[in-house]
Amino acid sequence: MLEIDGSRYSGSGTIVRQAVAFSALTGKAIRIVNARVKRPKPGLRRQHMQAVESIRQLVNGTCDGLAQGSREIVFRPGKPTSEQRFTWDIGSAGSTTALALALLPVLAFGPAPVSVELRGGLFQDFAPSFYHLEHVLLPLLNRMGFVATMRMERPGYVPTGQGIWHLTATPATSTLQPLILDEAGVVKKIWGIALSSRLKEQSVSDRMAEAAKRALGAAGYQASFQVLYDDSALQAGAGLAAFADLSSGARIGSDRAGALGRRSETIGKYVARQLLEDLKTGATLDRFTSDQIIPLASLAAGESRFRIPRLSEHIQSNAWLSREFLGAEVKIAGQDVSVRGVGFRARSS
């Protein structure tokens, strides 16, 4: 049994989710200790428990110690299931997109296409936004040979969640292809999406978009935003996302969720500033996608190459786990990252 120390590097839920996903793929039983010990509330929360439970169902596995606040679990994977439809509800505003990040590597090598309904939070701090996952990460995975699509039915925000979206994944037909993004090139287009729910009277979506456009304009860039007002969410909330499409085919993303007391203009300026910071570095992946892509690149056949804005603990965590489970070769030299994948193929069902 492989023991994973959850206190290493980021000491976050990322280690729990990714370790269980790799366990499911490789068939290696694992014990995770010190889960999330570096977080203000150590141990597993609902979103981490749901990630483990969802993966357990995908591979007919078992898990001991899965409880709220638990810092140690033992996960034993079984054989991939033939089920093709699932509904998973976190039961809180916990991030459904972080849950999806854990599911994607497993779904990429499943026995059949799978449709999943996910319920919980879609826009919050310290987690991928729905729009970033849809418009940055999934297109990269599609380029690598793993086709996944997503559709939002209802936004969900902190503190109650209750959002709904649908993920459909078609497994790769063979091995994943490496991702080559050596050079950023020039900015061809900056665009984005400004969404708010039950806040039309306050013009929140328009104010977020206008603030972002002004900040980007001051840096010499013209930007266009799709402005959306929603009444389907069960509570008020907001999210802003901006994307820069580069001549190399790369896309850099930035986002920010609304929060109580957080002004629309502050959100717009924050998103613009974050996007400009990553663009200035000449990176080909933004600060979020830089760590998210490493597990998939490690599974691919051949060498992936890309440039990151800066080294983060999440990048170090995913590089460590990719080496530990797969034997993938992950090299980081300044901003340049290369990942020599292992050409992973699905286990038999």
C-alpha positions in Angstrom: 0.0 0.0 0.0 1.3 3.4 -1.0 1.3 6.0 1.8 0.8 9.6 0.8 1.6 12.4 3.2 -1.0 15.1 2.7 1.1 17.7 4.5 3.6 18.0 1.7 3.8 21.1 -0.5 0.4 22.7 -0.6 -1.0 20.4 2.2 -4.4 20.9 0.5 -7.4 19.0 -0.8 -5.7 18.9 -4.2 -3.4 16.1 -2.8 -6.4 14.1 -1.6 -8.3 14.4 -4.8 -5.4 13.7 -7.1 -4.0 10.9 -5.1 -7.3 9.1 -5.1 -7.7 9.7 -8.8 -4.3 8.2 -9.5 -5.0 5.3 -7.2 -8.2 4.6 -9.2 -6.3 4.7 -12.5 -3.3 2.6 -11.5 -5.1 0.1 -9.2 -2.7 0.9 -6.3 -4.2 1.0 -2.9 -3.3 4.1 -0.8 -3.3 5.4 2.7 -3.5 9.2 2.9 -2.3 10.7 6.2 -2.3 14.3 7.4 -5.0 15.3 5.0 -5.3 19.0 4.6 -3.3 19.7 7.8 -2.1 23.1 6.5 -5.6 24.4 6.1 -7.5 26.6 8.6 -10.0 23.7 9.1 -7.8 20.6 8.8 -9.1 17.3 7.6 -11.7 16.4 5.0 -14.7 18.7 4.2 -17.8 17.7 2.2 -16.3 18.5 -1.2 -13.3 16.3 -0.5 -15.4 13.5 0.8 -17.6 13.7 -2.3 -14.6 13.6 -4.6 -13.4 10.4 -2.9 -16.8 8.8 -2.9 -17.4 9.7 -6.6 -14.2 8.1 -7.7 -14.9 5.1 -5.5 -18.1 4.6 -7.4 -16.4 4.9 -10.7 -14.0 2.0 -9.9 -16.1 0.0 -7.4 -13.6 0.6 -4.7 -13.7 0.8 -0.9 -12.6 3.6 1.4 -12.0 3.5 5.2 -12.0 6.6 7.4 -14.1 8.8 5.0 -15.7 11.2 7.4 -15.9 15.0 7.9 -12.7 16.2 9.6 -10.9 12.9 9.0 -7.1 13.3 8.4 -6.5 9.7 7.3 -8.2 7.5 4.8 -7.4 4.2 3.1 -8.6 3.8 -0.5 -8.6 0.5 -2.3 -9.7 0.7 -6.0 -11.7 -2.0 -7.7 -12.6 -2.5 -11.3 -14.1 0.3 -13.5 -17.9 0.3 -13.5 -20.0 0.1 -16.6 -22.5 2.6 -15.2 -22.8 5.7 -17.5 -24.9 8.2 -15.5 -24.3 9.7 -12.1 -25.6 12.5 -9.9 -23.4 13.8 -7.2 -24.4 16.5 -4.7 -21.8 18.0 -2.4 -24.6 19.3 -0.2 -22.9 22.6 0.4 -21.2 25.4 -1.5 -18.1 23.2 -1.9 -16.6 23.4 -5.3 -18.1 21.1 -8.0 -15.4 22.2 -10.4 -12.6 21.0 -8.1 -14.6 17.7 -7.9 -14.6 17.6 -11.7 -10.8 18.1 -11.8 -10.5 14.9 -9.8 -12.9 13.0 -12.0 -11.5 14.0 -15.3 -8.4 11.8 -15.4 -10.5 8.8 -14.3 -13.2 9.5 -16.9 -10.5 9.9 -19.6 -9.7 6.2 -19.3 -13.1 4.8 -18.4 -14.7 2.0 -20.3 -17.5 4.1 -21.8 -18.8 7.7 -22.1 -20.2 9.0 -18.9 -22.7 11.8 -18.1 -22.6 13.4 -14.7 -24.9 15.9 -12.9 -22.9 17.9 -10.3 -24.6 19.9 -7.6 -23.0 22.4 -5.2 -20.9 25.6 -5.7 -19.8 26.8 -9.1 -18.2 30.1 -8.2 -16.1 30.7 -5.1 -12.6 31.7 -4.1 -9.7 29.2 -4.1 -11.3 26.9 -6.7 -11.7 26.9 -10.5 -14.7 28.8 -11.7 -17.2 27.1 -14.0 -16.1 29.4 -16.9 -12.4 28.7 -16.4 -12.9 25.0 -16.5 -15.1 25.3 -19.6 -13.1 27.7 -21.6 -9.5 27.0 -20.6 -8.9 23.5 -19.3 -11.4 21.5 -21.4 -10.2 22.8 -24.7 -6.7 21.7 -23.8 -7.9 18.3 -22.9 -9.8 18.1 -26.2 -6.5 18.9 -28.0 -4.9 16.0 -26.1 -7.6 13.6 -27.3 -10.0 13.6 -24.4 -13.3 15.1 -25.3 -15.4 16.5 -22.5 -18.2 19.1 -22.5 -20.0 20.9 -19.8 -23.3 22.8 -19.5 -24.5 25.0 -16.7 -28.1 24.5 -15.6 -28.1 26.8 -12.5 -25.3 28.9 -11.0 -24.4 28.2 -7.3 -22.5 30.5 -5.0 -21.2 30.7 -1.4 -22.7 30.3 1.1 -25.4 27.8 0.1 -24.2 26.4 -3.3 -27.2 24.6 -4.9 -25.8 25.1 -8.4 -26.3 22.4 -11.1 -24.2 21.6 -14.1 -23.7 18.7 -16.4 -20.4 17.1 -17.5 -20.2 14.6 -20.4 -16.9 12.8 -21.0 -15.9 10.5 -23.8 -12.8 8.4 -23.0 -9.7 8.7 -25.1 -9.6 6.2 -27.9 -5.9 5.4 -27.2 -3.2 7.3 -25.3 -3.5 11.0 -24.7 -1.3 13.3 -26.9 1.3 15.6 -25.4 0.6 19.3 -25.1 3.1 21.5 -26.8 2.9 25.2 -25.9 6.5 26.6 -26.0 5.8 30.2 -26.9 3.1 32.6 -26.0 3.0 34.8 -29.0 1.0 38.0 -29.0 -2.4 38.7 -27.7 -5.0 38.4 -30.4 -8.2 38.9 -28.4 -9.4 39.5 -24.9 -12.9 38.6 -23.9 -14.9 37.4 -21.0 -18.2 36.7 -19.2 -19.8 38.7 -16.5 -22.5 36.8 -14.6 -24.7 37.8 -11.7 -27.8 36.2 -10.2 -30.6 38.2 -8.7 -28.6 41.4 -8.8 -29.8 43.1 -12.0 -31.2 46.1 -10.2 -27.7 46.8 -8.9 -26.2 46.4 -12.5 -23.6 44.1 -11.0 -22.7 42.3 -14.3 -22.3 45.6 -16.2 -20.3 47.2 -13.5 -17.9 44.2 -13.2 -17.4 44.1 -17.0 -16.9 47.9 -17.3 -14.3 48.0 -14.5 -12.4 45.2 -16.2 -12.5 46.8 -19.6 -11.2 50.1 -18.1 -8.3 48.4 -16.4 -7.4 46.4 -19.5 -7.8 49.5 -21.7 -5.3 51.4 -19.5 -2.8 48.6 -20.3 -3.5 49.0 -24.0 -5.9 46.2 -24.6 -9.5 46.3 -25.9 -11.8 43.7 -24.3 -15.4 42.6 -24.9 -17.6 40.9 -22.2 -20.8 38.9 -22.5 -23.0 40.4 -19.8 -25.4 37.9 -18.2 -28.2 38.4 -15.6 -29.6 35.2 -14.1 -32.7 34.6 -12.0 -32.5 30.8 -11.8 -30.0 30.7 -8.9 -31.4 30.1 -5.4 -29.4 33.0 -4.0 -27.7 36.2 -5.1 -24.1 35.8 -6.4 -21.7 36.8 -9.1 -18.7 35.7 -11.1 -16.4 37.4 -13.6 -14.0 35.6 -16.0 -11.6 37.1 -18.6 -9.6 35.3 -21.2 -6.7 36.2 -23.5 -6.4 34.3 -26.8 -2.8 34.2 -28.0 -1.3 33.8 -31.5 0.3 30.5 -30.4 -3.1 29.0 -29.7 -2.7 29.3 -26.0 -5.4 30.9 -23.8 -4.8 32.6 -20.5 -7.6 32.9 -18.0 -8.5 34.9 -14.9 -11.6 35.0 -12.7 -13.1 36.2 -9.4 -16.3 35.3 -7.5 -18.5 37.8 -5.9 -18.6 37.9 -2.1 -20.5 39.8 0.6 -19.0 43.3 0.8 -16.9 42.9 -2.4 -17.7 45.7 -4.8 -18.3 44.9 -8.5 -15.6 47.4 -9.5 -13.1 45.7 -7.2 -13.9 42.3 -8.9 -13.4 43.8 -12.3 -10.1 45.4 -11.5 -8.9 42.2 -9.8 -9.6 40.0 -12.8 -7.9 42.4 -15.2 -4.9 42.8 -13.0 -4.5 39.0 -12.6 -4.8 38.5 -16.3 -2.2 41.2 -17.1 0.2 39.8 -14.5 0.2 36.4 -16.1 0.4 37.8 -19.7 3.4 39.9 -18.7 5.4 36.8 -17.8 5.1 35.3 -21.3 3.5 32.2 -19.9 1.5 29.9 -22.1 -0.7 28.6 -19.3 -2.2 30.7 -16.5 -1.4 30.3 -12.8 -4.4 27.9 -12.4 -4.1 25.7 -15.5 -0.3 25.3 -14.8 -0.9 22.8 -12.0 -4.2 21.4 -13.3 -2.7 20.1 -16.6 0.3 18.2 -15.0 -1.7 15.0 -14.1 -3.1 14.7 -17.7 0.3 15.5 -19.2 1.8 12.8 -17.0 -0.7 10.3 -18.4 0.0 11.3 -22.0 2.4 9.6 -24.4 5.4 11.8 -25.1 6.8 15.1 -23.8 4.5 18.0 -23.0 6.1 21.5 -22.8 4.7 24.8 -21.5 5.6 28.0 -19.7 4.1 28.9 -16.3 3.8 32.4 -14.7 5.5 31.2 -11.5 6.1 28.1 -9.5 3.4 27.2 -7.0 2.9 24.6 -4.3 0.0 23.2 -6.3 2.4 22.6 -9.2 4.9 20.9 -6.9 2.1 18.8 -5.4 0.9 17.5 -8.8 4.5 17.0 -10.0 5.3 14.9 -6.9 2.1 12.8 -7.2 2.7 12.2 -10.9 6.2 10.9 -10.2 5.0 8.8 -7.2 2.2 7.0 -8.9 3.2 6.9 -12.6 7.0 7.4 -12.7 6.4 10.4 -15.0 9.4 12.8 -15.4 8.5 16.3 -14.5 11.2 18.9 -14.9 10.8 22.6 -13.9 13.5 25.1 -14.9 12.3 28.6 -14.1 9.2 29.1 -16.0 9.7 26.2 -18.4 8.0 22.9 -17.5 8.4 19.6 -19.3 6.4 16.5 -18.5 7.5 13.2 -20.0 4.3 11.2 -19.9 4.0 7.4 -19.5 1.5 6.7 -22.3 -1.1 5.4 -19.9 -3.7 3.0 -21.1 -7.0 2.1 -19.4 -7.2 -0.9 -17.1 -9.5 -3.6 -18.2 -13.0 -3.6 -16.7 
